[in-house]
Amino acid sequence: MRKSIATVSVSGSLTEKLEAVARAGFDGVEIFENDLLGCPLPPEQIHERAQALGLGIDLYQPFRDFEAVTPDRLADNLRRADHKFRLMERLGADILLVCSNVSPGAVDDDALAAEQLRLLAERAAEHGIKIAYEALAWGRHVDTYLRAWRIVRMADHPNLGTCLDSFHILSRGSDPGGIEAIPGDKIFFLQLADAPLLAMDVLQWSRHYRCFPGQGGFDLAGLLAHVLRTGYAGPLSLEVFNDSFRQADAGRTAVDAMRSLLALEESVAEVLGTGSPLPRPAQPEGFAFAELATRDHKRLGGLLGALGFARTGQHETKPVELWEQGRARILLSRIHPDSPTDTSLVAIGLESPDPALSAARAKSLLSPALPRHRAADEAPLAAVAAPDGTELFFCDSAQPRWRDDFDAVEPPRGHIGHIDHVALGHSWDHFDEATLFYRSVLGLRPHESVEMADPYGLLRSRAMSNASGTVRLALDMAHVGAASQELPGQHIALADDDVVATARRLRALSDDVLLPIPDNYYDDLRARFDLGEARHRELRELGLMYDRSDEGEGGEFLHLYTVTVGRVFFEIVQRVGDYRGFGMANAPVRLAAQHPPAPAPERD
């Protein structure tokens, strides 16, 4: 279907927005009035610029507070409308969005509203323009799409139809099933936006927290299915008011927007039982490896050795080492000693049942493919860049040929068996993009977003996982309002079948390996859980943290953390029973322990 986006959804000047939207592959735009008013180009040149970029101007908006008004106000409103119609002719736009009246002076009279909208449609027809009437969720009297449609039907003019906006419908909890009662040719326009599920004033929710489909909690596929069943053949258009998007790179935001529509089309095809043009998702089945780049090779290698890993191989053509324990595999690559980059997680290998299919899907969803130089006999590994810059490699889960490139020996067997999950730090402007990327490209399921206290602000985190829980990611972001713009740390969680034994061994080995946990945590743990005196004492002595969940069949979670090297630290975890979480209840304590207070200044 034709794809459009409102200029308010991306940052920059109007011309910059048009260029970014065109590069992302959109067919058209909704011109937001404020963008036009601030542009130095006359409407004719804006039209020419859009045409040169291959963009149609699908709609001009908004026209406010028109209908259900007194006669003197109506005359003034018609004067305003005539001016907008002449402007739209110069701009090359043929649909005007008219929002339901929010003015205190609006009259609660549907017949009057219909009469005045019919008069507006008659004026519009003289200019070859159509009116799309939209119910705002905070409209003074008209605040539901069915009431807006009733007024349009009463007005009965061919140049008057309705505009459906997913936010205005779903934010009020309205049943979108009623859309199917509207003839498709009377739905003049469709605007789409997702949003997190928040309990707040709907106007503020709309103006600041909308996001692209797949980034929030609305069932947009269900709503769109209802719209398409009417026979609607107009554009799928994104109208997203979001404070972060308004500050982010316009090109990157536009690509993310297009990705969201491609994924939404796939989702609605599943609802309608029609075919999708996208390659089906080959959901990853596990972690093949995690790669750390460091200039402190000795320290990081020492930490891995303390955890029970062994250096089992050296890449035949690249300065990369393979460290293993069971099926947990860590690659160590070197950063130049003069590089300002510190130790960081740079790549993840994902076990895919069909790496070629995974790569094709990533490409179809606009993920940037990464060039890879390899020798003729090296394993072919397709890679794409994740939103935070991490390289994602698609490895064959049935035949892990990539390991042969290291001429590796048999790995040691210890209590650590595999990678349980990986936490990735994101900047504020890439967090929503990451949610959509992992959901659409990899087919992972998003969990609820949570916020937790950090000594210097708040940390936001959202987990993603495959159906079986063998691939888990935690997407972290320093809160937008935080004074520090430092990215959250990255960490690799390693699954252990006897974390108590591992903790004992590490405690006996050195005092510099594990993160110290304050005694206050263990005092509170006694109040939260009755685990018996012996177990509480053991947890405290070993620095183990504990959580319990009744989700599913219920289970326990024991975990500990290493010290941080650069941006990276390790977590050792043991899941008991059906525990599915990440120990989020303990995260504020861990964050505080990783940011110890500075020593008090000495007094003279």
VEXRO-502050 format. One record per residue: x, y, z of N, C-alpha, C in turn; residue in three letters. Coordinates in steps of 0.02 Angstrom, whole numbers, plus 50000, padded with zeros to 5 digits. Layout:
XYZXYZXYZALA...
//
This chain:
500424994150000500005000050000500445006250000MET500145011749978500505018149979500675019950051ARG501275022650061501515024150128501675031550133LYS501425034650186501505041750196501705043050269SER501925049150283502125051050351502025058550360ILE501795060550418501715067650434502405070650448ALA502505076650424503145079950434503305081250507THR502785081450550502895082450621503245076550653VAL503275070850618503545064750647504315064450647SER504635068950609505365068950606505635075850620VAL506285076350634506585082750652506835086450590SER507005092850601507325096750548506865101850516GLY507135105350466506735110050426506295105950379SER505815109250347505365105750302505745102450245LEU506215105950216506585102950160507005097050184THR507305097550243507685091950270507225085950283GLU506635087250309506155081850321505955078450256LYS505805082350204505615079450140506165074950113LEU506785077250118507345073250092507435066750131GLU507375067050198507445061050239506885056050224ALA506275058650218505695054250205505765050950137VAL505985054650087506075051850020506615046450020ALA507175047650054507715042650056507485036250088ARG507025036750136506775030850171506285026850129ALA506055029550072505625025750027504885027350033GLY504695032650067503985034450072503725037050005PHE503065036249996502735038649935502465045649942ASP502305047750004502005054250013502095056850083GLY501865063050094501915066250159501265069850175VAL501135070550241500645075250266501045081550285GLU500895087150258501235093350276500885096350338ILE501265096850392501015099950453501095107550446PHE500575111250465500565118450451501175122150479GLU501385120450540501965123950569502595123050527ASN502675117150496503255116050453503225120550392ASP502625121450364502555125850306502685133150325LEU502405135250381502475142350401503195144250413LEU503605139550437504295141050452504765140050393GLY504495138150336504915136750277504985143050234CYS505585144950212505675150950171505435150050099PRO505315143850078505105142650009504355143950002LEU504135146849945503415147549933503115140649920PRO502445139949928502125133449919502275130149853PRO502315134149798502455131249733503135127649732GLU503625130549763504295127449764504315121349810GLN503925121549863503885115549906503575109849867ILE503055111349828502745106249786503255103449736HIS503635107949704504135105749656504675101549689GLU504885103549749505395099749785505135092749801ARG504515092349824504235085849840504185081549777ALA503945084449722503895080749660504575078049637GLN505085082249642505755080149621506015074349663ALA505785073949725505985068549770505535062349764LEU505025062849719504575057249711504035056749764GLY503895062349798503405062449852502765066049831LEU502195063249848501575066749841501405070249906GLY501045075749902500805079149963500105076649974ILE500035071750018499415068050025498895071550068ASP499115076250110498645079450156498965085750184LEU498555090750197498785096750232498395097150298TYR498745098850352498425098850418498785103350467GLN498435105250523497725103950538497315110250528PRO496665109450518496205115050518495755114050579PHE495775118750626495485117550693494855121750705ARG494445119250751493885122850781493425125950730ASP493215121950681492785124550628492045123950643PHE491815117850660491105116050656490735117450722GLU490065117350717489625118250775489755124750811ALA489765130250773489905136850802489345141650786VAL489375147550816488875152750805488965155750735THR488445159150708488485161850640489075166550629PRO489215170950677489775175650667490435171950665ASP490505166750707491125162750706491175158750642ARG490615156350617490625152450555490885156650497LEU490665162950493490895167350439491655168150440ALA491915168950500492645169650507492995163050489ASP492705157550508493005151050493493005149650418ASN492475151650383492455150750311492965155150276LEU493075161050303493595165450275494275162150283ARG494405159150342495045155550353495105149750304ARG494555146250295494565140350251494715142350179ALA494415147650155494545149850086495285151250075ASP495595154250126496315155650121496715149150117HIS496525144250159496885137850159496785134150093LYS496185134650064496065131250001496515134049946PHE496585140649945497015143649894497745141649905ARG497955141349968498635139149984498735131949962LEU498245127649974498315120649956498355119649881MET498015123849843498075123449770498795124949749GLU499095129849781499795131449765500265125849787ARG500075122449841500495117149870500405110449834LEU499845109649799499705103349766499425098049812GLY499085100249865498765095549912498015095749902ALA497685089849904496965089749890496545086949946ASP496845085750005496445083750064496635088250123ILE496135091050155496245095150215495975091450275LEU496395090750326496185087550388495845092750433LEU495215091350450494845095650495494735091850560VAL495005094450615494945091250681494295093350714CYS494005088950753493405090750790493545096550837SER493045100550847493115106850884493265105550958ASN493775108950984493945108451055493795114951092VAL493525119851057493405126451086492835126151137SER492895129951193492335130251242491695132951211PRO491755136651157491155139551125490805134951077GLY491075128951066490745124151020490075122051048ALA489585121051003488905119151021488825111651014VAL488495108551063488395101251062487775099751019ASP487875100050953487305099350907487565096050843ASP487445089650835487705086050777487405088550712ASP486775090450712486455092950651486785099450629ALA486935103850676487275110150660487985108750634LEU488335104150666489015102350643488985099650572ALA488495095350557488435092450490488275097850439ALA487835102350456487655107750410488255112150393GLU488645113850444489225118150432489785114550396GLN489885108050410490385104250374490185103250301LEU489545102650288489315102150218489475108550181ARG489375114150214489535120650184490275121050169LEU490695118650216491415118650205491605114050146LEU491275108350140491415103650086491225106650018ALA490675110450017490475113749955491005118749932GLU491265122649980491805127449963492425123649940ARG492585118149975493185114349957493125111449887ALA492525109149868492425106149802492585111049746ALA492465117449758492615122449707493365122749691GLU493775120349738494505120349729494775113349716HIS494325108349707494555101549696494845098349758GLY494605100449817494885098149881494355094249920ILE494575089149956494145085250000494285086850073LYS493785086050115493835087250187493825080550223ILE494335079150263494365073150305494255075350377ALA493675073450405493465075650472493685070450523TYR494055072650574494355068150623494105069850693GLU493925064650730493725065550800494345065350844ALA494505070950876495045071050925494815067750989LEU495255063951021495075060551083494885065451138ALA495095071751132494925076951181494465082251150TRP494105080451096493635085151066493115087551117GLY492885093651108492415096551156491775092351160ARG491505090451102490905086351102491005080051059HIS491355080751003491465075050958492155072150974VAL492155066451009492785063551030492845056051015ASP492375053550974492415046550953492325046150877THR492645041150848492625040650775491915039150749TYR491515035650788490835034050765490395040250764LEU490495044750813490095050950811490315055250753ARG490965055550740491215059350682490915056550618ALA490895049850612490605046850552489865048350547TRP489505048450603488795049950602488675057050574ARG489095061750594489035068650570489185069050495ILE489715065450474489885065250402489305062450362VAL489005057050387488445053950352487845058750349ARG487715062550402487165067350402487295072950351MET487925075050346488095080550300487995078450227ALA488155072050212488015069150146488285073350088ASP488955074150086489255077750030489845073550005HIS489925072949939490455068649912491155070949930PRO491245077249947491915079849963492045079850039ASN491595076750077491685076150149491715068750168LEU492265066950202492345060150228492655060550297GLY492875054850321493165054750388493905052950384THR494265055150435494955053050445494965048850509CYS495245042850504495315038550563496035039050588LEU496105040050653496755040550685496785035150739ASP497255030650734497295025050781497375027350853SER497755032650864497845034950933497185037350962PHE496815041450925496195044150952495685038550965HIS495725033250927495245027650936495465023250995ILE496085021050995496315016151043496465019151112LEU496675025451114496825028551179496205029251222SER495625029651190494985030151227494695023251243ARG495015018051219494755011351229494155009751185GLY494065013551132493495012351086493595005751049SER493045002551033493064996350995493154997950921ASP493724995950891493824997650821493404993550773PRO493034988550799492614984450755492094988450718GLY491874994050748491364998250715491605001550652GLY492265001550640492535004450579492235001050517ILE492094994550523491864990850465491174993050442GLU490824997150481490174999950460490265006050415ALA490875008550410491005014550369491205012250299ILE490885014750246491105012950178491825015150166PRO492215010950134492925012450124493035018950086GLY492575020750039492685026850001492515033150041ASP492235032250101492115038050145492645038750199LYS493125034050201493715034950242494225038450197ILE494295044950205494725048750161495465048150180PHE495595046550244496295046150264496355041950327PHE496935038650334497075034450393497745036450422LEU497745038450486498355040250521498495034950574GLN499125032750577499325027350622499855029650670LEU499775027750733500285028950785500175023850839ALA500715021450867500705017150925500835021550986ASP500805018651045500965022351107501055017351164ALA501495018951211501515014851272500865015651311PRO500675010651347500045010851385500175014651450LEU499935020951453500065025351510499405027851539LEU499405029051603498825031951637498955039351646ALA498745043451597498885050551600498385054251556MET498395060851561497965065051520498065063351447ASP497525062151410497585059651342497905064751295VAL497815071251307498125076251265498885076051272LEU499125075751334499855075451346500135068851321GLN499755063551329499955056951303500065057251228TRP499585060451194499615060851121500185065351097SER500285071051130500765075951105501485074151119ARG501605069451166502295068151185502515060851181HIS502045056151181502235049151190502015044551133TYR501765047151079501625042751022502285039750997ARG502225034050964502815030950934502595027050872CYS503075024050838502925020550777502615013650792PHE502225010950746501935004350757502454999150776PRO502274995150827502744990150851503174992350909GLY503154998950926503555001550981503145002551044GLN502485002151039502055003351097501624997351113GLY501024998651140500604993251164499934992651130GLY499804996551077499164996251042499134990350993PHE498534987750982498434982550931498284985950864ASP498814988250831498714991850768498544987050711LEU498794980850714498634976050661497884974650661ALA497594973850721496874972650725496474978450698GLY496674984650717496324990550692496384991050616LEU496984990150590497094990750518496694985450480LEU496634979550508496244974350475495514976650467ALA495234979750519494554982450513494504987650458HIS495004991950454495004997250402495024994150333VAL495464989350323495544986450256494934982550234LEU494574979650282493964976050265493424980650237ARG493474987250249492994991950221493104993250147THR493694991150122493884992750054494314998950048GLY494525001750105494955007650104495575006350061TYR495725011050017496295010249972496775016249974ALA496705020350026497145026150032497805024350065GLY498195029450083498855028150112498825025550183PRO499345022050203499495020850273499955026450294LEU499725030850337500115036850353500265037150428SER500885038650444501105039250513501055046450537LEU500725047450593500705054050625500925052950698GLU501545054750712501855053150777502135059550808VAL501855061350866502125066750906502555063650960PHE503205064950959503655061651006504245066251019ASN504375067951081504905072651097505595070051076ASP505705063651082506355060851063506445061050988SER505925059250950505985059250877506115066250851PHE505835071250884505935078150861506655080550869ARG507045076850910507745078850920508245074050887GLN507995068450862508435063250835508585064650761ALA509065061050735509255061650664508655060050620ASP508485064550574507875063750533507925057650488ALA508505056550458508585050850412508485044250447GLY508785043650505508735037450543508015036350567ARG507685041650589506995041150612506535039150554THR506655041950495506225040350437506305033050417ALA506915030350421507015023250405506655018850456VAL506695020850519506345017150572505595017250560ASP505345023050538504635023750524504425019050467ALA504825018750414504665014350359504685007050381MET505185005250421505224998450448504584996650486ARG504325001450524503725000050564503124998550519SER503075002050463502505000850418502574994150382LEU503194992450363503304985950330503124980250378LEU503324980950441503164975750490502414975650505ALA502094981450505501374981750517500984978350460LEU501204979450399500884976150342500924968550349GLU501504966150373501574958950384501094956550438GLU501044960350492500604958350547499874958150526SER499654963050487498954963250467498824957850415VAL499334955950376499244950350329499104943850366ALA499414943050425499274937150466498554937250492GLU498324943150512497634943750537497134942250481VAL497274944650421496804943850365496904937350328LEU497444933750343497574927450309497824928350239GLY498134934050224498424935250157499184934450161THR499494934150104500214933150103500594939450119GLY501194938650148501634944350164502204944550115SER502394950550091502964950950046503644950050081PRO503644950150147504284949550183504474942250191LEU505134940850190505344934050209505124932650281PRO504904926550293504654924850360505224925450411ARG505074926950474505604927350524505884920550541PRO506554920150544506894914150568507134915750638ALA506704914750686506854916950755507484913650781GLN507964917550808508584914550833508444909550889PRO508864904450893508764898950940509234899151000GLU509754903350995510234903751050510784908551033GLY511254909351080511834913651069512424909251047PHE512704910850989513304907350966513924910051002ALA513964916651010514524919851044514364927051060PHE514764930051102514764937251113515484939551105ALA515594945051070516274947451057516404953951096GLU516954953951131517174959851169517814962551137LEU517824969051126518424972351102518744976051160ALA519404975151168519744978051226520474979651209THR520734984551244521464985551241521794982951304ARG521374980851353521624978051415521524970451413ASP521874967351366521794960251353521964956051415HIS522484958151449522714954151506522184954051561LYS521894959951576521394960151630520764956351612ARG520524957251551519914953951532520014946351526LEU520584944351499520744937251496520804934251566GLY521094938051612521144935651681520464934851713GLY519994939451698519324938951726518964932751697LEU519034931651632518724925751602519024919351631LEU519684919351641520004913451671519744912151741GLY519634917451779519374916651847518674913651846ALA518284915251794517614912751788517594905551762LEU518184902751745518214895851722518264894951647GLY518354900451611518434900051539519164898351522PHE519254895351463519924893951438519984896651367ALA520584898951350520724901151282520804894951239ARG520314893751196520314887551157520524888451085THR520604894551062520794895450992520974902550975GLY521334903250919521524909750891521294909850819GLN520954915250799520714915550730521304915250682HIS521204911650627521754910450581521984916650544GLU521544921550534521744927550495521624934050531THR521304933950589521124940150624521394939950696LYS521534945650726521774945850795521204944950845PRO520894939050843520324937550885520434930850919VAL520334930650985520404924551024519714921751041GLU519674915151047519064911751068519164909051138LEU518714911151184518714908651253518054904851263TRP518094898951294517504894751300517454891451368GLU516834889951386516674885451441515994882451424GLN515974875851415515364872751390515174875751323GLY514554878051317514324881351255514314888951262ARG514614891551315514694898751323515334900851288ALA515284905151238515864906951198515944914551196ARG516534916851213516704923951213517284924951165ILE517224929651119517774931651075518084937951103LEU518754938151103519124944051124519504946751064LEU519354952851045519724956250991520084962251020SER520554964850984521004970051011520814976950985ARG520834981751030520774988751013521474991651014ILE521614996150967522274999350966522395002951033HIS523005002451060523135005551126522985012951129PRO523015016451073522885023651072522145025351060ASP521725020351050521025021551036520675024251099SER520225029251091519855031751149519305026951172PRO519155021951131518635017151149518875012551205THR518435011451253518595006951308518315000051292ASP518444995251338518174988551329517424988751320THR517174985451267516464985651253516254979451215SER515604978151218515304972751180515184975251109LEU515484971951059515454974550991515064970050944VAL514964963650962514614959150916514284953450955ALA513744950950927513394945050953513274940250896ILE513444933950907513264928750859512614925450880GLY512134925250835511484922250849511414915750810LEU511214910550844511104904150811510434904350775GLU510454903650709509854904050668509734897450633SER509094895350628508954889250591509044890050516PRO509074896350493509164897850422509504904650416ASP510174904850419510524911350417510374915450355PRO510304912150297510164915950236509484919350241ALA508994915850269508324918650277508344924450327LEU508724923650382508794929050431509084935250399SER509604934350358509924940050325509454943350274ALA509064939250238508604941950189508054946050223ALA507814943550279507294947250316507574953850342ARG508174953650370508484959750395508554964950340ALA508754962750281508824967250224508154970150204LYS507634966050201506974968350180506684973350230SER506914973050293506694977750344507194983350355LEU507594984650304508034990550300508594990550351LEU508804984650374509364984350420510014984950381SER510474989150404511104990050366511544983950369PRO511654980850310512104975050306512814977450314ALA513224973350348513924975150361514384971250314LEU514824974750280515304971150237515784967150280PRO515984961350256516424957050295516964954250249ARG517584955650266518144953050227518354946350257HIS518354941250215518524934650240518934930850189ARG519334926250215519714921850171519244916950138ALA519484913850083519054909450043518784903550084ALA519184901050131518974895050168518644896750235ASP518514903250249518194905050312517434904250306GLU517124903250363516394902350364516044908750341ALA515544908150297515164914050276514674916050331PRO514754922050357514314924550410514024931250388LEU513374931450376513044937750361512974941650426ALA513054948250421513004952450481512634958850465ALA512254961350515511904967750510512064971850572VAL511964978350568512084982750625511434983750664ALA511464982650729510904984050773510884991550787ALA510334994150815510285001350826510845004350869PRO511125000550917511655003350958512345002450927ASP512374999750866513004998650831513294991750840GLY513004987650884513234980850892513134976950827THR513644973050808513594968850749513244962350767GLU512744960550728512374954250739512554949450683LEU512834943650700513024938650652512514932950654PHE512314930550596511844924950591512244918550579PHE512254914250630512644908150628512184902150621CYS512394897250583511994891250573511974887150638ASP511374886350666511314882850729511444875350721SER511354872650661511464865550650512204863950637ALA512554868550603513254867450586513664873750603GLN513924874250664514304880250684514994880450652PRO515014881550586515654881450549516124886950571ARG515854892550597516274898250614516814896350664TRP516684891350707517164889250757517784886050726ARG517694883150666518274880050632518794885250613ASP518584891550606519064896850588519564898250644ASP519444895450703519894896550760520334890450773PHE520234885050736520614878950747520604877350823ASP519994877450850519914877250923519964870150951ALA520214869751012520234863451048519584862651086VAL519484856751116518874855351153518824860051214GLU518244863251224518174867951280518114864251346PRO518324867551401518244864451467517504864351487PRO517344859751531516664859251557516674861451630ARG516254866351646516204868751715515474869751731GLY515354873751782514654875051800514304879751751HIS514684883951717514394888551667514284884751602ILE513674884951576513514880951517513374884751453GLY513084890951459512924894751399512774901951418HIS512674906151368512484913151380511734913351393ILE511554916051451510844916551470510514922551437ASP510824928351443510564934351411511114939551403HIS510974944551363511454949951351511084956551360VAL511394961251395511104967951405511494973051364ALA511124976951326511424981851281511204988851301LEU511684993451305511525000351324511375004651263GLY510845008651267510635012851212510575020151233HIS510695024551186510575031651198509815032851195SER509595038451221508875039951226508535039951158TRP508905041851105508585042551039508585036050999ASP508855030651027508875024350991508485018751027HIS508195020351084507875015151125507245012351091PHE506795016651069506195014251035506365010850970ASP506855013450935507085010250873507315003150886GLU507675002150941507934995450958507354990650971ALA506844992951007506264988651020505964986150955THR505854990750907505554988850843506034984350804LEU506684985750806507164981850768507154974550790PHE507224973350855507254966450878506584962950872TYR506054966650876505384963750868505254961750796ARG505414966150749505244964950679505774960750643SER506404962550652506934959250614507064952150641VAL507094951450707507254944950737506644941050760LEU506064944350763505464940850786505444939750861GLY505814943850900505804943050972505184946551002LEU504974944051059504384946751093504594951951144ARG504304958051140504474963051191504094961951256PRO504424963151312504114963051377503954970251397HIS503624971151452503454977851475504084981751491GLU504084988151474504644992551491504604994251566SER505174994151600505194995851671505715001251683VAL505615004951737506095010051757506335008551827GLU506975009651840507255008251906507725013851926MET507805014551991508215020052017508955018752005ALA509285023951984510015024051977510255029652023ASP510865029252050511095034552095511065041552063PRO511075041851997511095048351964510505049351916TYR509955045951929509365046751887508965040351884GLY508695038951826508305032851816508585028951756LEU508525022451760508715018151704508075014951678LEU507975015151614507405011751583507655005451549ARG507275000151556507484993751528506874990151498SER507004986751442506474982751411506774976151387ARG506494970651409506744964051391506414961851325ALA506794957951286506544954851225506744947551228MET506324943051204506504935951207506164932151151SER506464926351134506124921851087505614917651126ASN505234913451090504684909851121504924905051175ALA505504901951165505744896851211506164899751268SER506344906151264506764909251315507504907651308GLY507704904751252508414903151241508804909251215THR508444914351193508764920751174508404926151213VAL508774929451257508504934951296508964940951289ARG508674946751277509054952951274508734957951323LEU509144961951355508894967451396509134973851363ALA508674978051341508834984451310508804989751364LEU509364992951378509404997951432509515004851404ASP509255009751440509335016751419509375021151481MET509865025451483509885030651534509285035251523ALA508935036951577508325040851571508455047351534HIS507965049251492508035055251451508185061451493VAL507895061851552507995067651594508625067551636GLY509035062351630509625061751672510135067051655ALA510495069551705511005074551693511585071651654ALA511755065351667512305062051632512055058851569SER512415059751514512245056451451512665050251440GLN513005047851493513405041851487512945035851474GLU513165031551426512755025751410512765020751466LEU512215016951475512225011751525512755006451509PRO512965002751560513454997451548513164991751508GLY513604987851478513404981851442513594975851485GLN513184970651482513404964751519513174958351486HIS513554953151500513414946451474513234942151534ILE512644939251534512424934851588512564927651567ALA512894923951611513104917051597512694912351641LEU512404907251610511994902451646512434897351683ALA512294896551747512694892251790512224887051823ASP512454880751826512024875651856512154874851931ASP512654878451958512784878452030513134884952048ASP512734890252051513034896852061513334897452131VAL513074893652180513364893852247514084891352245VAL514204885752211514884883152205515334887952169ALA515074891152116515474896052079515644902052123THR515154904352162515284909952207515804908252259ALA515774902252287516284900152336516974900152306ARG517024897352246517684897052213517954903952199ARG517524908552175517754915252159517944919052222LEU517574918052277517744921352340518424919052365ARG518564912552358519204909852380519774912052336ALA519604913552273520124915152224520384922352233LEU519934927152242520144934152245519574938452271SER519754944052301519254948852324519104954052270ASP519454953552213519394958752162518984956552101ASP518644950852106518264948352049517534950252052VAL517224949552110516504950452117516324957452143LEU515744959752122515484966252144515234965652216LEU515474969752262515234969452332514514971952336PRO514104968352373513404970252383513314972652455ILE512994978352466512924981052535512534976352581PRO512724976352645512374972352695511644974252701ASP511484980652688510794982852693510334978852647ASN510604976852590510204972852543509984966352577TYR510444963052612510294956652642509834957352702TYR509874962952737509404964152791508694964752763ASP508634968152707507974968952676507724962352646ASP508194958352620508014951952590507654947452641LEU507874947852705507544943952757506804945952764ARG506664952352756505984954652762505564952552701ALA505874952352644505514950652582505374943152577ARG505854939052596505794931752587506014928152651PHE505644923152671505834918852727506184912652698ASP506854912952694507234907652663507584903152713LEU507504904652777507854900852828508524904052845GLY508734903452908509334906852932509954904752893GLU510034898352881510644895852848510704898652777ALA510154898952741510194901352672510304908852670ARG509984912552713510114919752715510844921152730HIS511134917552776511834918552794512294916852735ARG512124911552699512514909552641512504914752586GLU511914917352571511854922552519512274928652537LEU512244930752600512624936652621513384935352615ARG513604929552640514324928052639514604927752568GLU514194925252521514444924252453514294930152407LEU513914935052430513744940752387513244938952333GLY512834933852346512324931752298511684935752308LEU511364937552252510724940952254510174935852238MET509564937352260509024932452256508374935752234TYR507984932052194507314934252177506884928052169ASP506234929052175505764923552167505154926152129ARG504854921852088504284923852047503754918452048SER503124920552047502574915852042502304915451971ASP502634918951924502424918651854502504911451828GLU502034909251786502064902451761501994897551819GLY502454892751821502454887951876502874890351935GLU503154896251929503544899151984504264896651984GLY504704900552013505404898552016505824903552054GLY506474902052059506944906352095507504908452048GLU507834913952067508374916752027508934918752074PHE509514915752066510104917652104510624920452056LEU510934926052076511414929052029511924933352067HIS512494934152033513024938552059513344942052001LEU513724947252016514034951451964514784951951975TYR515144952551920515864953851924515974961451926THR516594963251938516784970251931516734972151857VAL516724978551843516664980951774517344982351744THR517424980351681518024981851642517804986151584VAL518014992451583517764997051532517014998151541GLY516624996151491515894996651496515574989851512ARG515984984551519515714977751519515804974451587VAL515294970851609515364966451667514974960051652PHE515104954951692514774948451685514284947451743PHE513754943851728513274941651779513254934051775GLU513284930751831513224923551834512534922051864ILE512124918151828511434917151848511264909751852VAL510824908151897510534901451900509774902151906GLN509424899251858508694899151858508464892551888ARG508024892951937507764887051970507014886751956VAL506774881151929506074880551913505914884551850GLY505344888151851505104891651792505194899251798ASP505754901251825505884908551832506044911251763TYR505694916551742505764919251674506044926351672ARG506134929351730506324936351732507074937451730GLY507274943451753507974945551750508224948151818PHE507844946851871508044949451937508014956951941GLY507514960051907507474967351904507394970451973MET507094966852020507004969752087507674971352120ALA508204967952099508864969052128509284974152090ASN509034976252032509434980751989509624987252023ALA509174990652060509384996952092509974996052140PRO509994990452175510554989152220511194988052181VAL511134984252128511724983152085511984989652056ARG511524993852032511735000252003512085004652054LEU511825004752115512145008752168512825005952185ALA512884999252187513534996152203514054997652150ALA513824998552088514295000052033514485007452031GLN514155011552071514315018652076514435020552149HIS514975017952178515105019452248515215026952258PRO515045029552317515145036752329515875038452330PRO516025044552307516715046852308516935047952380ALA517575046852394517815047952463517735055252484PRO517575056252546517485063052571518155066752569ALA518145073152552518775076952551519085077552620PRO519735077352622520085077852686520035085052713GLU519955085552779519935092152810520635094252830ARG520735100752827521395103352848521475102752923ASP
//
